[in-house]
Amino acid sequence: MPRQARVPSLLLALTLAAIALGAAARDARGAGVERVGRPGRVVIGSKNFEESRLLGEMFAQLLEGRTRLQVDRRLGLAGTQVCFAALQSGAIDVYPEYTGTGLVSILGERPAGGARGALERVRAAFLARWNLWWIAPLGFENAYQLAVPRDLARRERLATLSDLARIAPRLRAAFGHEFLQRDDGLPGLGRTYGMRFGSVQSMQETLKYQAARAGNVDVLDVYTTDGRLLLYGLAVLRDDRGFFPPYEAAPLVRGAALRQHPELASVLGLLGGAFDEEAMRKLNLRLQEGKESEAVVARDALSALGLVAGGPAGGEPGGEAGRGGAAARRGRRAPGLADYMWGERQALLRRTLTHLGLCAAALLLGALIAVPLGLYLERHRRGAEPIIGFLGLMQTVPSLALLAFMIPFLGVGTLPALAALWLYSLFPIVRNAYTGVRDADPRAVEAATALGMTPGQVLREVRLPLAAPVLMAGIRTAAVITVGTATLAAFIGAGGLGEPIVTGLQLANTSMILSGAIPAAALALLVDLGLGLVERALRPAGVRLAAGA
Amino acid sequence: MLAPDRLGPVPADAQPAAAVLEAAGVSKTYGDGTAALAGVTLAVRSGETLALVGESGSGKTTLLRLFNRMVEPTAGEARVEGRPVASLDPIALRRRIGYVPQDGGLIPHWRVARNVELVPRLLGWERERRQRRGYEMLEMVGLDPQIHAARYPAELSGGQRQRVAFARALAADPPVVLLDEPFGALDALTRVELHRQFLELKRRLGKTTVLVTHDLGEAFRLADRIGVMRAGTLLQLGRPEELVQRPANEYVHALLALREGAPLAASGTAGDHASTS
């Protein structure tokens, strides 16, 4: 199986090339920022869960209220690696991070010396290695912890993780994807407490809680500031062996941005020690269950601290007004799907257009490269299998991974999404262009050649027209893949119909999820149908007859 | 027995000047080592129809394709009208040689008229002349242009498609026509009808023709001379009656014995390679 043997070395080469390119792109970008700068503009990022978005939104509103800086929001980036890569590359300037995450996930070190030790360690290391600044911690820890339903805790007399370890083999656990992987998550926990669960499932945040309430899950990982702890009747266990590292939240800021805008530090410093766990739990709860947007909740929190003017009734703050704003304004009651979508119709239309534009651009660029490449490979068949095989391999890279992979090169937003979608569109088009032309009626091609048509004439007049439907089928496949994948582009801030899906998943707001999912599905069907008609029309007349259509 | 002996083979080799197509010691060995042709020499005289018969893999199609440079020999030389084909531009050469493959090879998304006008168009004929010629050719092969010119190949019967293929091959009035089992895929009745028409065209046009066929009966009906091929070599070349009277060896003898029966059975004794023979 030489084909299989080639794959690891190919992957290795790909990875090495990517790292080299990434470093080069980063350097070029850094140099560009030093020279040209971006006067008066900062980009705030956040991870894709409620608290991170809320903190990001608070940073943004505070900077808007207390400085002259123009603030761009890139909230809801997918996870630590994406945020950190975006910060390093200068795609964002600030995002809320947790000391424990910095210590364990980014530095790869073991926690020691408690909360203070962790903060001192990450501060020193981040400054030295990357010129990234941990500003004043916000006053609360959002640490990992395990929780069980209260009844279970009562029945089994569970107070600590040691108690839990005792009966773990009888329990069904559901953990987030990150928790399952991280050293300060399940793997380390298992070692420290000798804990083995009866079953372990990987589950999305919101679903995990619902499963616990439904009695399908006995143990779940939680964040200590999660508002849902109250709502779902969950008892948080005590970490009696001090396994979980401290997770103090703080703004993490790029040194280059601080040099240009020193006021970032003093203004963000205003939030130092501003919230305790209880306060955060309440704010988070409003987001998680109250169907309010983070813009409103952030505004309330800042004005309660007297850091910005005006109360909650003082109108919609700038920036993120579109997302969830209409629902939030109308109060706490969740409207029906039809109402919701009607209320959001303008945002919906805008997102659909963004979505379509993104897909169309990616597809067009894809076809521009892939069709000639397919034709070229047909003329130089020795290279065809490896190259098409390689493109097929790209297809197997999970979309989210590919999107994340783009950030070091292209930052966040439309550009990396476009690049990723473009990459996905190449394979089906190249493959079909290649096989379509290669397999076009070989007997007709042979006769045309034998009667004195030049290779160019044979290609233009015989093979391409015969291959057109196959070629179009490839473009159609690429289009449907692109429309589907583009919903994930919201994770790196490219907008589109994925935006309400991503946000809705975090807020457990079904109407919001569906307001993105339904149009996205309809769009995919329409695109498939429309291009199917084009494919039919492109089938040459004589061939349509032969096919009996 | 002696007299015909002497008269027989002599003229075939004694008139090189009249030869339109010549193969001089041609061999063809493919990259994987299969030898399709091993040192074949023959000449096709002006206006004659020469049939190449043999099993699948005997090299007859490869030999045919040397003349329009669809195959390049690994040794030896093919000549057309006395000139080595290797010295000619293959595109220009092919436009001067008619070609009909087994299935017609019509271009499926072109109407019949456009298929027939292919070579005249490649040669830059004016539209009107081209169309006139196309209609003439269709009439010549027994198709009504009014009915058939605007049809697509898929709308024709197998026999009609082969007629169109003949019309296309002859449209630019080439001096040489190469036929690669043109009747092979037809039912028996249609084949007989096309044979009749072929003989009529042969009499009227007098093209120099090479016909590759499995079917010895067909070769006997249509050809002036027959070359029997096996495993890349030419076993015997002569007029039909010469083959009957003096088969060169046991193989030719056995082949002739099968003539009246079913089509020649390719017993698979010869190594079957990629090219259809």
Contacts between the chains, C-beta under 8 A, distances in Angstrom:
chain1	res1	chain2	res2	distance
A	441	B	107	7.6
A	441	B	108	5.9
A	443	B	101	6.5
A	443	B	103	5.4
A	443	B	105	4.8
A	444	B	105	5.6
A	444	B	106	6.6
A	444	B	107	4.7
A	444	B	108	6.0
A	446	B	70	7.9
A	446	B	101	6.7
A	446	B	105	6.1
A	447	B	99	6.6
A	447	B	101	5.6
A	447	B	104	7.6
A	447	B	105	2.7
A	447	B	106	7.4
A	447	B	107	7.5
A	447	B	165	7.7
A	448	B	105	7.6
A	448	B	107	6.1
A	448	B	118	7.4
A	449	B	70	7.2
A	449	B	94	7.5
A	450	B	65	8.0
A	450	B	68	5.8
A	450	B	70	5.6
A	450	B	94	5.9
A	450	B	99	4.3
A	450	B	101	7.6
A	450	B	105	7.7
A	450	B	178	7.9
A	451	B	94	6.1
A	451	B	95	7.1
A	451	B	98	8.0
A	451	B	99	5.7
A	451	B	118	5.9
A	451	B	119	5.5
A	451	B	122	7.5
A	451	B	168	7.2
A	451	B	169	7.6
A	452	B	91	5.4
A	452	B	92	7.3
A	452	B	93	7.7
A	452	B	94	3.7
A	452	B	95	3.5
A	452	B	96	8.0
A	452	B	119	6.4
A	452	B	122	5.5
A	453	B	91	8.0
A	453	B	118	7.6
A	453	B	122	6.5
A	454	B	91	5.7
A	457	B	122	7.7
A	461	B	107	7.9
A	462	B	107	5.6
A	465	B	109	5.4
A	466	B	108	7.1
A	466	B	109	6.3
A	540	B	108	7.2
A	540	B	109	3.1
A	541	B	109	6.3
A	541	B	152	6.4
A	542	B	108	4.7
A	542	B	109	4.4
A	542	B	110	6.7
A	542	B	111	7.3
A	542	B	152	3.4
A	542	B	153	6.1
A	542	B	154	5.6
A	543	B	108	5.3
A	543	B	109	5.4
A	543	B	154	7.5
A	545	B	152	5.4
A	545	B	154	4.3
A	545	B	155	6.1
A	546	B	108	6.1
A	546	B	152	7.9
A	546	B	153	8.0
A	546	B	154	3.8
